Amino acid sequence: MAALQPQFLAPLKELLQQRFVPHLPPLLGQGGREDKPKKQISRAFSAFVLQQKFGLDVVTAAKAVVDDYEDHGIDAIYYHESDQTLYLVQSKMKEDAQFQLGEAQAFVDGVNLLLNKQFQRFNQNVQHLQADIENALDECEHIQLLVAYTGNGITIQAQNFLRPAIQALIAEGEEQIVSDYQEYTATDVEQALRSEHEVDAVNERVAVYKFRVQEQPRKLVFGIAKLTDLIALHTTYDRKLYEKNIRYFIGAGRRGVNKAIKGTLSHEPENFIYLNNGITLVGNAVKVKSNNRSGAKNIDVKGLSVVNGAQTIASAAQFIRENPTADISQAKVMVTIINTGNDTFHKEVTKARNLQNPVDLANFAALDDTQERLRQEMKMFGVEYLYRPQQTVAAGIRSITIDTLAKALACMRADVRVPYQLKAEPGKFTNQESDEYQTIFSTDLQGAVAINAVNCYLAIQGLCTAAEHSNPSPEKLVCRHFTYCITTLLMAQFKGAITAPEITEQAEFKGLISRDFDELRQQFFDTFEKLALRSAPHAYFKRLGDTARLMQTVWISHLNLSEHPAVKAKQERLQVNDPHNQNLFNYLAEQAQRQQGQNAQVANRQAQPA
């Protein structure tokens, strides 16, 4: 069982501090002041577990916490009335430690005391809940032990103790006790943190006229819907209505389809149905209900999402906002509602129905679950990730687009081909079908790393722009076109800072890399002058062979590895299947990271007080 990933630790502590600590019972212990903040966050973890598991409000979850001195291994007590189960919780918020035998023994001893109603043995937090606990013990059908942790599981010794100990309690007459304990694992914590930023599902009723139904192989409803009904859904749910689409509404603009939609509504709304391709909706469950007063059939859809026709609905809604007195009651559209269930069939529907219209292949990245997971993880750090085409976020909110992230992740690969690819074929890195996309948007990419990668990338781009503006030609032109080359080298060198679980801001990266950037910038220009043979920079940096040779030459010089035996050997032993010597580039990346790590250690020692 894996421990909580480090990137989740800071967001978890921040959530516990802000949401639960103000509502916890007062600390009873006499620990030093320096211990209290840490202790409070540890206590709040029990409230977090209860809230996530049972959907409790903050105050109820915090009130259930009894964690303090003389809690006898019980950190929270909660009676869940709907299933008549009394939950006794022990939680351990330790970054990577396992739940130990001693903790399991203390937990069982505490449960035994509580079952025997020896409340005088417990702290005041338990005693304040005595009446509620006694009522729960009398009413409950089940008593469930729950172990929650952020570490890497429960030790074998603790497991081997807990189950027999629970069986012994049952044998002694405590028949309400459930025979096995439950776990709330580090994986559950991670999923709960992500779910904090999930988009709520839309469960709604759609009125369909002249409807027809096909039951197999999947339920399909098609017919006619009033455009005003769809506008009402858009007004109520906004972007939630398009969560399974590849893009949100990207603006009506002055030309094209969206302008035509508004023109039709303005001058001939009765002809709208003839001039529009129709709307496709999907849902996890689709049920045909009774007719409404207007003669339409009510269709109840759970997990409703518009997967084709977002521009139609949103443009019409924008038209009504701009023309509140306009009468579009005659405007209707063909509508198709598909029950896609809980599998991934909705992605096939979305892709197929959108391929019938002009669309950028990069838009289909929205169908990749990794993109939504990254959005949720970045949101923990206050960053809005925009992986669908859409309007910008509200002022003051930090945002990252998929295009910028893709470029940053590509440069971080330390692949000698990347600078050429970003110049010649950048779309590969946002095309979900490409190998390049699959490599950079891997399932183990973390939100914190993504933010750091962009912060580092933008810091380097800023330095490149400043260098271009402050230098005369021809160096100015080299600085304009070498950006992906120098970014690839620097991001490889500072990969340790990028992949750290803590967020490093753009200004901090600028401070880290400025010195190396200045040295590399000069080395790039000097080496370009020797190798380019008067080739124009804009043409030179679009040739893979030239950029590969330039980067390797610069990096070897920068790392002082010209006479290194391994480097010499790798320069001489070119392989047919590696024409641009990625093998050498990988070795240089390793050496750059090693040297940077050594430099960081020296800097840390120098910063320590004597």
Beta strands, then each sheet from edge to edge (+ up, - down):
strand 1: 76-80
strand 2: 85-92
strand 3: 142-149
strand 4: 182-184
strand 5: 204-214
strand 6: 220-226
strand 7: 279-283
strand 8: 285-291
strand 9: 297-302
strand 10: 305-308
strand 11: 332-339
strand 12: 383-386
strand 13: 398-401
sheet 1: 1+ 2- 3- 4-
sheet 2: 8+ 9- 5+ 6- 11+ 7+ 10-
sheet 3: 12+ 13+
end
